Amino acid sequence: MALINPHINFNGNTEEAFTFYKSVFGGDFAKFIRFKDLDTTEFSIADKELNKIMHIALPIGKNMLLGNDAP
């Protein structure tokens, strides 16, 4: 059986969209990484970007819905 794992780029509202998808499809997020989780002295992230989503994954059956806040 074919699988599909779409990756959707949002412009700052990924968390809102994926919270809605979670309410529709159920389940829990397999991954949830914010840009602030990657912020280091070697790899600095702008303050306005820190709370944006770098990667999020929601399993839907055997498929995975992926997204981020980096259009």
N, C-alpha and C positions, 0 to 999 in steps of 0.2 A: 504494500500500500504506500502511495506517495505521501510525503510529509511536506508541510509548508510552514516556514518560520519567518513571517514578515517582520521587517524592522522599520519602525515608523519614527521619523524625525519630527519633533515638535519645537515650537518656538517659546519655550518657557512654561508650558502647561502639561508636561508629561505626567507629573504626579496626579494631577486632577483627572486626566484622561484614563490613566491606568487604575485609579481607584474606582472609576466608573466601570471599566472593563471587568475588574475583579468582582464588583457587585453583580454583574450580569452573568459571567462565566463561572464564578466561584474560584476556590483554590487560594493559594498563597503565592507571593512573589518568590521566585527561585533565586533571583539576584536583585539587589537594590543598592546601587552605588552612586553617591553624590560626588561632585567634583571636589568638595572639601575633604573627602576621604583620600584623595590623591595629592593634596597640597603638601609640598615639602620645600625645604630651602632650595633644592636643586630644580624643582618643578613648581613654580609659584602660580597660583590661580588668582585672578582678579576677585576682589571682595564681592562684586555684584554677581559673580558666577558661582560662588561657593555652594549655594543651596540648590543649584540646578542639578538635574539628574544626568549622570554620565552614562549609566546603563541600568536598565530595568528589564526583567524577564518574568512573564506570566505564563505558566504552563496551561494549555488548553487541550485536554486529551493528550495525545502523543505529540502534539505540536507545541510551539513556543512562540508567544507574541513578544517582540522585543521593541524597545524604544529608548529615546534619549532627548535631551534639550539642546541639541547641537545641529540646527538645520544647515 
